Amino acid sequence: MLLIEVFTPKGALSEEEQQALGKRLIDTLMVEDDSHAIEVIEAQRRLTQVLVHEPATWVLGERPAADAAAPPRYLVRVTVPASWRKEMSEYTVRIVSEVLAETERAAGRDPERIRREPHAVVLVDGISEGGVGLYGRAMSSLDLTELVSRPYRDRAAAAGPGAASGPPEPNPPGGKLTDPVCGMSVDLEESTLTLVHQGALYAFCHGLCRRAFADEHGLSLSRQGGSE
């Protein structure tokens, strides 16, 4: 994630509730589980910002006219690189809705209205390629992938294959492989993106991870036949 904007009616949430909502969004969207290496998650957290807005005017289109603050409505806009948007949308909408329901529960209101009524709109926006600036320069999707994965890749390279703190050996049993770029566990299926390097098969969760690995090791994607 790069930017999460939450719009709520003026005065609907206290400052403490706004802070708790922002923290809950980051912690839940970037939970420390087995989906990615901890270094990748921490790198993503460092790039993520949450802004809570209180528009001076909030007009609803429904009839008869309703007050947007009773009960509070939500509009959440999550901004990610465009190449990440499609695969992230379903997960992001589900998690953000769960966080908003928990916010309602904590305030003593009915949390199920978030799923029952159109009281929470979640928009996942994609920034066009090169539209993100960091370190004083425009960053491509591949640049961002390199940025967030570099701490994990450096640690894994230093530890070496098979080390307790390093990546698992390629071709483990059980039909699963570990993405060598982000540390995500990938099911080895017919549609899985893969590369062969030094006789070992590697699998990738996303085409950007595959491209980053190929660039780092001087591999030709066209010669290996996979598409992104």
Wavefront OBJ file of the C-alpha trace (Angstrom):
o trace
v 0.000 0.000 0.000
v 1.110 3.567 -0.576
v -1.779 5.710 0.632
v -5.004 4.947 2.479
v -7.497 7.802 2.726
v -10.522 7.510 4.995
v -13.371 10.010 4.646
v -15.808 10.273 7.541
v -18.450 12.913 8.388
v -17.200 15.767 10.527
v -17.219 14.836 14.208
v -18.289 11.229 13.601
v -15.051 9.863 15.068
v -12.985 11.306 17.882
v -9.263 11.907 17.355
v -8.519 8.766 19.360
v -10.922 6.745 17.206
v -9.311 8.118 14.049
v -5.842 7.148 15.286
v -7.068 3.671 16.225
v -8.717 3.232 12.812
v -5.549 4.235 10.968
v -3.364 1.914 13.018
v -5.848 -0.958 12.652
v -5.894 -0.536 8.864
v -2.106 -0.777 8.610
v -1.794 -3.657 11.064
v -4.564 -5.684 9.420
v -3.638 -5.053 5.794
v 0.018 -5.843 6.471
v -0.316 -8.586 9.037
v 2.853 -10.464 9.915
v 1.962 -13.928 8.651
v 3.404 -16.406 6.169
v 2.164 -14.508 3.117
v 5.421 -12.608 2.689
v 8.776 -12.397 4.408
v 8.794 -10.126 7.462
v 11.374 -7.859 5.820
v 9.019 -7.272 2.881
v 6.080 -6.505 5.176
v 8.165 -4.057 7.214
v 9.363 -2.342 4.034
v 5.764 -1.998 2.853
v 4.723 -0.550 6.215
v 7.405 2.143 5.936
v 5.863 3.316 2.657
v 2.243 3.282 3.873
v 0.423 6.375 5.086
v -3.137 6.776 6.349
v -4.970 10.093 6.143
v -8.362 10.636 7.777
v -10.422 13.399 6.176
v -13.518 15.148 7.517
v -15.200 16.942 4.576
v -17.015 20.146 5.491
v -19.976 18.989 3.404
v -21.195 15.436 2.837
v -24.334 15.032 0.739
v -25.956 11.652 0.153
v -27.929 10.901 -2.982
v -30.519 8.716 -1.283
v -34.139 9.741 -0.762
v -35.466 10.805 1.612
v -32.406 12.824 2.560
v -30.266 11.176 5.226
v -27.554 12.463 7.542
v -24.168 10.970 6.616
v -23.153 11.080 10.269
v -26.106 9.106 11.646
v -24.802 6.464 11.598
v -21.404 7.491 10.200
v -20.723 6.605 6.582
v -17.277 5.773 5.269
v -15.450 6.266 2.002
v -12.020 4.633 1.864
v -9.615 5.088 -1.030
v -6.589 2.790 -1.186
v -3.891 3.775 -3.671
v -1.455 1.207 -5.070
v 0.640 0.877 -8.242
v -1.689 0.066 -11.143
v 0.022 -3.259 -11.850
v -0.823 -4.430 -8.308
v -4.446 -3.267 -8.276
v -6.254 -6.213 -9.871
v -4.828 -8.898 -7.612
v -5.081 -6.729 -4.479
v -8.632 -5.411 -4.894
v -10.666 -8.319 -3.519
v -8.385 -8.789 -0.511
v -8.215 -5.041 0.187
v -11.980 -4.508 0.039
v -12.588 -7.441 2.372
v -9.979 -6.387 4.932
v -10.950 -2.702 4.932
v -14.603 -3.654 5.421
v -13.641 -5.868 8.373
v -11.663 -3.015 9.931
v -14.571 -0.600 9.528
v -16.925 -3.152 11.098
v -14.539 -3.478 14.050
v -14.451 0.323 14.376
v -18.244 0.329 14.579
v -18.213 -2.496 17.105
v -15.714 -0.630 19.304
v -17.986 2.444 19.217
v -20.992 0.404 20.363
v -22.741 0.532 16.983
v -23.968 -2.304 14.771
v -20.909 -3.620 12.884
v -22.999 -5.698 10.478
v -24.481 -2.632 8.810
v -21.167 -2.249 6.965
v -21.996 -5.460 5.083
v -25.780 -5.026 5.096
v -26.101 -1.413 3.955
v -24.105 0.672 1.423
v -22.576 2.637 4.278
v -18.943 1.882 3.438
v -17.517 2.380 -0.048
v -13.981 1.125 -0.711
v -12.126 2.308 -3.815
v -8.866 0.682 -4.893
v -7.070 3.119 -7.177
v -4.051 2.295 -9.329
v -1.323 4.839 -9.986
v -0.082 4.769 -13.558
v 3.439 3.509 -14.263
v 6.043 6.029 -13.171
v 3.502 8.046 -11.188
v 5.117 7.399 -7.788
v 8.043 9.539 -6.655
v 10.481 8.453 -3.943
v 14.023 9.562 -3.167
v 13.573 12.437 -5.592
v 12.877 10.283 -8.650
v 9.979 8.588 -10.416
v 9.633 4.933 -9.443
v 8.338 2.195 -11.723
v 6.459 -0.839 -10.386
v 9.646 -2.825 -10.783
v 11.575 -0.174 -8.820
v 9.033 -0.433 -5.978
v 9.220 -4.230 -6.020
v 12.994 -3.994 -5.792
v 12.753 -1.469 -2.962
v 10.438 -3.469 -0.700
v 12.066 -6.840 -1.411
v 15.716 -5.839 -1.140
v 16.054 -6.298 2.673
v 14.709 -9.870 2.412
v 16.821 -10.721 -0.621
v 19.992 -9.405 0.994
v 19.333 -11.332 4.200
v 18.495 -14.509 2.294
v 21.617 -14.232 0.134
v 23.808 -13.754 3.195
v 22.234 -16.732 4.986
v 22.474 -19.036 1.985
v 20.117 -21.813 0.832
v 19.015 -24.168 3.578
v 20.133 -21.917 6.445
v 17.712 -21.489 9.330
v 17.282 -17.795 8.587
v 17.614 -18.083 4.824
v 15.232 -19.172 2.071
v 14.223 -22.810 1.751
v 15.963 -24.963 -0.803
v 14.410 -24.804 -4.300
v 12.155 -27.732 -5.269
v 10.904 -28.646 -1.766
v 8.316 -31.441 -1.464
v 4.621 -30.739 -1.064
v 3.977 -28.788 -4.268
v 5.003 -25.440 -2.776
v 7.880 -23.129 -3.562
v 9.044 -19.938 -1.909
v 9.178 -16.817 -4.039
v 12.875 -15.857 -3.825
v 12.071 -12.160 -4.169
v 9.335 -11.578 -1.566
v 9.389 -14.810 0.473
v 5.772 -15.701 -0.296
v 4.781 -19.366 -0.329
v 3.546 -20.233 -3.830
v 1.505 -23.278 -4.841
v 3.151 -24.965 -7.799
v 0.403 -25.227 -10.411
v 0.204 -25.175 -14.185
v -0.412 -21.412 -14.219
v 2.340 -20.586 -11.702
v 5.026 -18.192 -12.934
v 8.390 -19.952 -12.802
v 12.020 -19.648 -13.873
v 14.854 -22.150 -13.995
v 18.196 -20.913 -12.678
v 21.301 -23.090 -12.303
v 19.159 -26.195 -12.635
v 16.683 -25.198 -9.911
v 13.042 -24.272 -10.431
v 11.826 -21.054 -8.811
v 8.188 -19.925 -8.524
v 6.844 -16.371 -8.202
v 3.680 -14.823 -6.815
v 3.652 -12.017 -9.394
v 5.243 -11.157 -12.714
v 7.131 -8.282 -11.093
v 8.881 -10.652 -8.692
v 9.770 -12.853 -11.658
v 11.162 -9.890 -13.596
v 13.170 -8.700 -10.590
v 14.717 -12.158 -10.167
v 15.476 -12.437 -13.889
v 17.120 -8.999 -13.954
v 19.237 -9.776 -10.909
v 20.500 -13.060 -12.355
v 20.751 -12.024 -16.008
v 18.030 -14.411 -17.174
v 16.015 -14.001 -20.357
v 12.263 -14.231 -19.794
v 11.580 -14.769 -23.493
v 13.885 -17.758 -23.665
v 12.155 -19.400 -20.695
v 8.804 -18.941 -22.361
v 6.694 -17.613 -19.499
v 4.470 -14.564 -19.776
v 3.727 -11.956 -17.162
l 1 2 3 4 5 6 7 8 9 10 11 12 13 14 15 16 17 18 19 20 21 22 23 24 25 26 27 28 29 30 31 32 33 34 35 36 37 38 39 40 41 42 43 44 45 46 47 48 49 50 51 52 53 54 55 56 57 58 59 60 61 62 63 64 65 66 67 68 69 70 71 72 73 74 75 76 77 78 79 80 81 82 83 84 85 86 87 88 89 90 91 92 93 94 95 96 97 98 99 100 101 102 103 104 105 106 107 108 109 110 111 112 113 114 115 116 117 118 119 120 121 122 123 124 125 126 127 128 129 130 131 132 133 134 135 136 137 138 139 140 141 142 143 144 145 146 147 148 149 150 151 152 153 154 155 156 157 158 159 160 161 162 163 164 165 166 167 168 169 170 171 172 173 174 175 176 177 178 179 180 181 182 183 184 185 186 187 188 189 190 191 192 193 194 195 196 197 198 199 200 201 202 203 204 205 206 207 208 209 210 211 212 213 214 215 216 217 218 219 220 221 222 223 224 225 226 227 228
